[in-house]
Amino acid sequence: MIDIKKIKQDIAWYKEVLKKRNLNINLDDFLNLDEEKNKISIELDSLRNIKNVVSKEIPNLSGEEKVKKINEMKNVGEKISLLEEKLNEIMEKYTYILHRLPNFLDETTAIGKDESESITESFFLEPTKFNFSPKNHYEIGEEKNWIDLEKGAEISWARFWYLKGNLALLNMTLVQYAINFLVNKNFEFFIPPYMVKEKSLFGTGFLPAGEDWVYSVNPWEDDLYLIGTAEIPLTSYHMGEIIDVEKPKLYIGYSPCFRREAGSYGKDMKWILRWHQFEKVEMVVFCKPDDSKKTHNMMVAIEEELWQSLKIPYRKVNICSGDLGNPALKKYDLEAWMPGQENYREVTSCSNVGEFQSRRLGIKYRKDDGGLEYVHTLNGTVVALTRCLIAIIENYQTCDGDVIIPEVLRPYMGGKEKI
């Protein structure tokens, strides 16, 4: 949620933000609703005040004067009811638009209509070259009996699978390595709840815009949803609190994640690239507004350092305005080179969300002058496990069908050099 006062201070500027984000939202309609809402609210407050004052006077009146006042208050009551009904109608339209208004944009965010206009800022290593024809990860996974898509679909549904044997062990190795990597950088480790209430999804900006991918649990009974990222419960951890951010609060969380991936059927069906269930190691940071830009850069640098330690080629991409989700001011992705696909694919994301989430969740800090202000929140995926496995399999494959284990992971795999 954004500060409406900032919009009113420069309406033309925010209209430009909407245009850059490629969103079709009629801001004039919203501002007219806001004006009408405020006008009716003022009138209602006045009528309610009159009714309260006169209602206290009536017992002390008598005769015609008392009857007159009673009739007047009936009319006032009817006006109040009509205005309340009108206000409810306006508020329904108003909140519908309000909850879909996107965040502002950082001045360094790339501007473009869609992902094709995001800007690559740097590369790490050249794309991996082989003296043989490289295979896709699913070909190697099937040959090694590491991935069972058929059983996953039989037991669950399409886009579920079993990871087996050495690949499953490598998966857990990556989890431990990423957690240790971040703990050594003073992040506090969390294993959060894997189901949350609707207010957490709304508070972090995944509702109302993301209904299509959310799994609900026992609808209309438990009011619980499976999380699509540890960002949701970690950011919600300080809901409704005043917190100390003299130094940024650095959290790291591990969790399975669940997404319906609605509308994506037919894409990458043979690959374990798109899924309904996966795991992530996720950073969430709370900080002062003045610290959020340098904190964002610090988080991206950590992602880069980890992926560089795996020695996997990637490019760093400044995600353009038309491809940003509503909460983000700015986002960087790292896209790893996938030799089997001859393409770069997203493996991490890191977003500065500003006060978008903290406004919804009510998370503030106390300033030096004693006043309260909303904190800034940031989030970043360090490792999305399945995509990291793909990158390792395809970049570290050998001509005989084995996969070399990145050197930094070998201690976690009992010293094995390849699988």
C-alpha positions as CSV (number, residue, x, y, z in Angstrom):
1,M,0.0,0.0,0.0
2,I,1.3,3.4,-0.8
3,D,0.9,6.9,0.7
4,I,-2.0,8.6,-1.0
5,K,-0.7,12.0,0.1
6,K,2.4,11.5,-2.1
7,I,0.1,10.8,-5.1
8,K,-1.9,14.0,-4.5
9,Q,1.3,16.1,-4.2
10,D,2.1,15.2,-7.8
11,I,-0.7,13.5,-9.7
12,A,1.0,13.8,-13.1
13,W,4.2,12.1,-11.7
14,Y,2.2,9.1,-10.4
15,K,0.3,8.8,-13.7
16,E,3.7,8.5,-15.3
17,V,4.6,5.7,-12.8
18,L,1.5,3.8,-13.9
19,K,2.3,4.3,-17.5
20,K,5.9,3.1,-17.0
21,R,4.6,0.0,-15.2
22,N,2.3,-0.6,-18.1
23,L,-0.8,-0.7,-15.9
24,N,-4.3,0.4,-17.0
25,I,-5.6,2.1,-13.8
26,N,-7.8,5.2,-14.1
27,L,-6.2,7.4,-11.4
28,D,-8.7,10.2,-11.9
29,D,-11.6,7.9,-11.1
30,F,-9.7,6.8,-7.9
31,L,-9.1,10.4,-6.8
32,N,-12.7,11.3,-7.5
33,L,-13.8,8.4,-5.3
34,D,-11.3,9.6,-2.6
35,E,-12.8,13.1,-2.7
36,E,-16.3,11.9,-2.6
37,K,-15.5,9.5,0.3
38,N,-13.9,12.3,2.3
39,K,-16.9,14.7,1.6
40,I,-19.5,12.1,2.7
41,S,-17.4,11.2,5.8
42,I,-17.3,14.8,6.9
43,E,-21.1,15.2,6.4
44,L,-21.7,11.9,8.3
45,D,-19.5,13.1,11.2
46,S,-21.5,16.4,11.4
47,L,-24.9,14.6,11.3
48,R,-23.8,12.0,13.9
49,N,-22.6,14.8,16.2
50,I,-25.9,16.7,15.8
51,K,-27.8,13.5,16.6
52,N,-25.7,12.8,19.7
53,V,-26.1,16.3,21.1
54,V,-29.8,16.6,20.4
55,S,-30.5,13.0,21.7
56,K,-29.1,14.1,25.1
57,E,-31.3,17.3,25.1
58,I,-34.6,15.5,24.2
59,P,-35.2,13.9,27.7
60,N,-35.2,17.5,29.1
61,L,-37.8,18.8,26.6
62,S,-41.6,18.5,26.7
63,G,-44.7,19.1,24.6
64,E,-44.5,20.1,20.9
65,E,-40.8,21.0,21.2
66,K,-40.0,17.5,22.2
67,V,-42.1,16.0,19.4
68,K,-40.5,18.4,16.9
69,K,-36.9,17.4,17.9
70,I,-37.8,13.7,17.8
71,N,-39.1,14.0,14.3
72,E,-36.0,16.1,13.3
73,M,-33.7,13.3,14.6
74,K,-35.7,10.7,12.7
75,N,-35.0,12.6,9.5
76,V,-31.3,13.0,10.6
77,G,-31.2,9.2,11.2
78,E,-32.6,8.5,7.8
79,K,-30.0,10.8,6.2
80,I,-27.3,9.0,8.1
81,S,-28.5,5.6,6.9
82,L,-28.6,6.8,3.2
83,L,-25.1,8.3,3.5
84,E,-23.7,5.2,5.1
85,E,-25.1,3.1,2.4
86,K,-23.6,5.4,-0.2
87,L,-20.3,5.5,1.6
88,N,-20.1,1.7,1.7
89,E,-20.7,1.6,-2.1
90,I,-17.9,4.1,-2.7
91,M,-15.5,2.4,-0.2
92,E,-16.0,-0.9,-2.1
93,K,-14.9,0.7,-5.4
94,Y,-12.2,2.8,-3.6
95,T,-10.5,-0.1,-1.8
96,Y,-10.6,-2.3,-4.9
97,I,-8.5,0.3,-6.7
98,L,-6.4,1.2,-3.7
99,H,-5.3,-2.4,-3.1
100,R,-4.1,-2.6,-6.7
101,L,-2.1,0.6,-6.9
102,P,1.6,-0.2,-7.4
103,N,4.5,1.1,-5.5
104,F,6.4,4.1,-6.7
105,L,9.6,3.5,-8.8
106,D,13.2,4.0,-7.7
107,E,14.9,6.5,-10.0
108,T,17.4,3.8,-11.0
109,T,14.8,1.3,-12.1
110,A,15.1,0.3,-15.7
111,I,12.1,1.6,-17.8
112,G,10.4,-0.7,-20.2
113,K,7.1,-2.3,-21.2
114,D,8.0,-6.0,-20.5
115,E,10.9,-8.3,-19.6
116,S,12.5,-7.9,-23.0
117,E,13.4,-4.3,-22.0
118,S,15.1,-5.1,-18.7
119,I,18.7,-4.1,-18.6
120,T,21.6,-6.5,-18.2
121,E,24.2,-4.6,-16.1
122,S,27.0,-7.2,-15.7
123,F,28.1,-10.8,-16.4
124,F,30.0,-13.4,-14.4
125,L,32.0,-15.8,-16.5
126,E,31.4,-16.7,-20.1
127,P,28.7,-19.3,-21.0
128,T,30.0,-22.8,-20.3
129,K,31.6,-24.5,-23.4
130,F,31.8,-28.3,-23.9
131,N,33.7,-30.5,-26.4
132,F,30.5,-32.6,-26.6
133,S,26.8,-31.9,-27.1
134,P,25.4,-30.9,-23.7
135,K,22.2,-32.4,-22.4
136,N,19.2,-31.0,-20.7
137,H,19.0,-31.6,-17.0
138,Y,15.9,-33.8,-17.4
139,E,17.8,-36.1,-19.7
140,I,20.6,-36.5,-17.2
141,G,18.1,-36.8,-14.4
142,E,16.2,-39.6,-16.1
143,E,19.4,-41.5,-17.0
144,K,20.6,-41.3,-13.5
145,N,17.1,-42.1,-12.0
146,W,17.2,-38.8,-10.0
147,I,13.9,-37.3,-11.1
148,D,10.6,-39.2,-11.3
149,L,8.0,-37.0,-13.0
150,E,5.6,-39.9,-13.8
151,K,5.3,-41.0,-10.1
152,G,5.0,-37.3,-9.0
153,A,2.0,-36.9,-11.4
154,E,0.5,-40.2,-10.3
155,I,0.7,-39.5,-6.6
156,S,0.0,-35.8,-6.8
157,W,-0.6,-34.0,-10.1
158,A,1.3,-32.6,-13.0
159,R,4.2,-30.4,-12.0
160,F,5.0,-32.5,-8.9
161,W,7.9,-34.9,-8.9
162,Y,10.2,-37.0,-6.8
163,L,13.9,-36.1,-6.4
164,K,15.9,-39.2,-5.5
165,G,19.3,-40.4,-4.6
166,N,22.3,-38.2,-5.1
167,L,20.2,-35.3,-6.5
168,A,18.1,-35.2,-3.4
169,L,21.3,-35.2,-1.3
170,L,22.7,-32.4,-3.4
171,N,19.4,-30.5,-2.9
172,M,19.9,-30.6,0.9
173,T,23.6,-29.8,0.6
174,L,22.6,-26.6,-1.2
175,V,20.2,-25.7,1.6
176,Q,22.8,-26.2,4.3
177,Y,25.5,-24.3,2.3
178,A,23.2,-21.3,1.6
179,I,22.1,-21.1,5.3
180,N,25.6,-21.3,6.6
181,F,26.7,-18.7,4.0
182,L,24.1,-16.2,5.3
183,V,24.5,-17.0,9.0
184,N,28.2,-16.2,8.6
185,K,27.1,-12.7,7.3
186,N,25.1,-12.1,10.5
187,F,21.7,-13.1,9.2
188,E,19.4,-14.8,11.8
189,F,18.1,-18.2,10.6
190,F,14.3,-18.9,10.7
191,I,12.2,-21.9,9.8
192,P,8.8,-20.1,9.4
193,P,5.3,-21.5,9.3
194,Y,4.4,-23.0,5.9
195,M,0.8,-21.8,6.1
196,V,-0.4,-18.3,6.8
197,K,-3.6,-16.3,7.2
198,E,-5.0,-14.1,4.5
199,K,-3.8,-10.9,6.2
200,S,-0.2,-12.0,5.7
201,L,-0.7,-12.6,2.0
202,F,-2.5,-9.2,1.7
203,G,0.1,-7.5,3.9
204,T,3.0,-8.6,1.8
205,G,1.3,-7.7,-1.5
206,F,0.6,-11.2,-2.8
207,L,-3.2,-10.5,-2.5
208,P,-5.3,-9.3,-4.2
209,A,-3.1,-9.5,-7.3
210,G,-1.9,-13.1,-6.9
211,E,-5.0,-15.2,-6.4
212,D,-4.3,-17.4,-9.4
213,W,-1.2,-19.0,-7.9
214,V,-2.3,-19.4,-4.2
215,Y,-3.2,-22.7,-2.7
216,S,-5.9,-22.3,0.0
217,V,-6.3,-24.9,2.8
218,N,-9.9,-25.9,3.8
219,P,-11.5,-22.7,2.3
220,W,-14.0,-20.9,4.6
221,E,-12.9,-23.0,7.6
222,D,-9.2,-22.4,8.5
223,D,-8.5,-19.2,6.6
224,L,-5.0,-20.6,5.8
225,Y,-2.9,-20.5,2.6
226,L,0.2,-22.4,1.7
227,I,3.1,-20.0,1.3
228,G,4.7,-19.3,-2.1
229,T,7.9,-17.9,-0.5
230,A,9.3,-17.6,3.0
231,E,9.1,-13.8,2.4
232,I,5.5,-13.9,3.4
233,P,5.8,-15.3,7.0
234,L,9.2,-13.6,7.6
235,T,8.0,-10.1,6.7
236,S,4.8,-10.7,8.7
237,Y,6.8,-11.6,11.8
238,H,6.8,-8.0,13.0
239,M,3.2,-7.3,12.0
240,G,1.7,-4.5,14.1
241,E,5.0,-3.8,16.0
242,I,7.4,-0.9,16.6
243,I,10.8,-2.3,16.0
244,D,14.4,-1.2,16.5
245,V,16.1,-0.8,13.1
246,E,19.1,1.3,14.3
247,K,20.9,-1.6,12.5
248,P,18.9,-3.4,9.8
249,K,17.3,-6.6,11.0
250,L,18.7,-9.4,8.8
251,Y,16.7,-12.6,8.5
252,I,17.2,-15.7,6.5
253,G,14.5,-18.4,6.1
254,Y,14.2,-21.8,4.6
255,S,10.9,-23.3,3.5
256,P,9.1,-25.3,0.9
257,C,7.0,-23.1,-1.4
258,F,3.7,-23.8,-3.1
259,R,2.4,-22.2,-6.3
260,R,-0.4,-23.2,-8.6
261,E,1.5,-21.6,-11.6
262,A,-1.9,-21.0,-13.1
263,G,-1.9,-20.5,-16.9
264,S,1.6,-21.9,-17.4
265,Y,0.6,-25.3,-18.5
266,G,2.4,-26.3,-21.7
267,K,5.6,-24.4,-20.8
268,D,8.7,-26.4,-19.7
269,M,6.6,-29.5,-19.0
270,K,9.6,-31.8,-19.3
271,W,11.8,-29.7,-17.1
272,I,11.8,-29.1,-13.3
273,L,11.9,-25.4,-14.0
274,R,8.2,-24.6,-13.3
275,W,6.6,-26.4,-10.4
276,H,3.9,-26.5,-7.8
277,Q,6.2,-27.4,-4.9
278,F,9.8,-26.3,-4.5
279,E,12.2,-24.9,-1.8
280,K,13.9,-21.7,-1.3
281,V,16.4,-20.0,1.0
282,E,15.2,-16.4,1.3
283,M,16.5,-13.2,2.8
284,V,14.2,-10.6,4.4
285,V,15.5,-7.3,5.8
286,F,13.9,-4.5,7.8
287,C,15.6,-1.1,7.9
288,K,15.3,2.6,8.0
289,P,14.2,4.3,4.7
290,D,17.6,6.0,4.5
291,D,19.3,2.6,4.6
292,S,17.2,0.7,2.1
293,K,19.2,1.5,-1.1
294,K,22.5,0.5,0.3
295,T,20.9,-2.6,2.0
296,H,19.4,-3.6,-1.4
297,N,22.9,-3.4,-3.0
298,M,24.3,-5.4,-0.1
299,M,21.7,-8.2,-0.5
300,V,22.4,-8.4,-4.3
301,A,26.1,-8.5,-3.6
302,I,25.5,-11.5,-1.3
303,E,23.5,-13.3,-4.0
304,E,26.3,-12.7,-6.4
305,E,29.0,-13.9,-4.0
306,L,27.2,-17.1,-3.4
307,W,26.6,-17.8,-7.1
308,Q,30.2,-16.9,-7.9
309,S,31.4,-19.4,-5.2
310,L,29.5,-22.1,-7.2
311,K,31.3,-20.9,-10.4
312,I,28.1,-20.8,-12.4
313,P,27.9,-18.2,-15.2
314,Y,25.2,-15.6,-14.7
315,R,24.1,-12.2,-15.7
316,K,22.8,-9.5,-13.4
317,V,19.5,-7.9,-14.7
318,N,17.9,-4.6,-13.6
319,I,14.2,-5.6,-14.0
320,C,12.3,-3.0,-16.0
321,S,9.2,-1.1,-14.7
322,G,6.8,-3.1,-16.9
323,D,7.9,-6.4,-15.5
324,L,7.9,-5.4,-11.8
325,G,5.4,-6.8,-9.3
326,N,3.2,-4.1,-7.6
327,P,5.2,-4.0,-4.3
328,A,8.7,-3.5,-5.7
329,L,10.4,-0.1,-6.1
330,K,13.3,-1.9,-7.8
331,K,14.4,-5.5,-8.4
332,Y,17.5,-7.2,-9.6
333,D,17.5,-10.8,-10.9
334,L,20.5,-13.1,-11.4
335,E,20.0,-15.3,-14.4
336,A,22.2,-18.4,-14.7
337,W,23.4,-19.8,-17.9
338,M,21.6,-23.1,-18.7
339,P,23.7,-24.9,-21.4
340,G,21.0,-27.5,-22.1
341,Q,18.6,-24.7,-23.0
342,E,21.2,-22.4,-24.5
343,N,19.7,-19.5,-22.5
344,Y,19.9,-17.5,-19.3
345,R,17.1,-18.3,-16.8
346,E,16.2,-16.5,-13.6
347,V,17.7,-18.1,-10.4
348,T,17.5,-15.3,-7.9
349,S,15.5,-12.1,-7.3
350,C,16.1,-9.3,-4.9
351,S,13.5,-6.5,-4.4
352,N,13.4,-3.2,-2.5
353,V,9.8,-2.9,-1.5
354,G,10.1,0.4,0.5
355,E,7.2,0.9,2.8
356,F,4.6,-0.8,0.6
357,Q,4.5,-3.9,2.9
358,S,5.1,-2.2,6.2
359,R,2.1,0.1,5.6
360,R,-0.2,-2.9,5.1
361,L,1.3,-4.8,8.0
362,G,1.7,-1.8,10.4
363,I,5.5,-2.2,11.0
364,K,7.1,1.1,12.3
365,Y,10.2,2.3,14.0
366,R,10.7,5.3,16.3
367,K,12.7,8.2,14.9
368,D,15.2,10.2,16.9
369,D,12.6,12.9,17.4
370,G,10.2,10.4,18.9
371,G,7.9,10.2,16.0
372,L,6.9,7.0,14.2
373,E,7.7,6.1,10.6
374,Y,7.2,3.0,8.5
375,V,10.2,0.8,8.1
376,H,11.4,-0.3,4.6
377,T,11.4,-4.0,3.8
378,L,13.5,-5.9,1.3
379,N,13.5,-9.5,0.2
380,G,15.9,-11.7,-1.9
381,T,16.0,-15.3,-3.0
382,V,19.5,-16.6,-2.3
383,V,18.8,-20.1,-3.7
384,A,15.7,-21.4,-5.4
385,L,16.7,-25.0,-5.0
386,T,15.4,-26.7,-8.1
387,R,16.7,-24.0,-10.5
388,C,20.1,-24.1,-8.7
389,L,20.1,-27.9,-9.3
390,I,19.4,-27.4,-13.0
391,A,22.2,-24.9,-13.3
392,I,24.7,-27.3,-11.6
393,I,23.6,-30.3,-13.6
394,E,23.8,-28.5,-17.0
395,N,27.0,-26.5,-16.3
396,Y,28.9,-29.3,-14.5
397,Q,27.9,-32.3,-16.7
398,T,30.6,-34.5,-18.2
399,C,30.8,-36.4,-21.5
400,D,30.1,-39.7,-19.7
401,G,26.9,-38.4,-18.2
402,D,28.1,-37.6,-14.7
403,V,27.9,-34.3,-12.8
404,I,30.8,-32.7,-11.1
405,I,30.0,-31.3,-7.7
406,P,31.1,-27.6,-7.3
407,E,34.1,-27.5,-5.1
408,V,32.5,-25.5,-2.3
409,L,29.8,-28.1,-1.9
410,R,32.0,-31.2,-1.7
411,P,32.5,-31.0,2.1
412,Y,28.7,-31.2,2.5
413,M,28.6,-34.2,0.2
414,G,31.1,-36.3,2.2
415,G,33.9,-35.3,-0.1
416,K,32.4,-36.7,-3.3
417,E,33.7,-35.0,-6.4
418,K,31.0,-36.1,-8.8
419,I,27.7,-38.0,-8.9
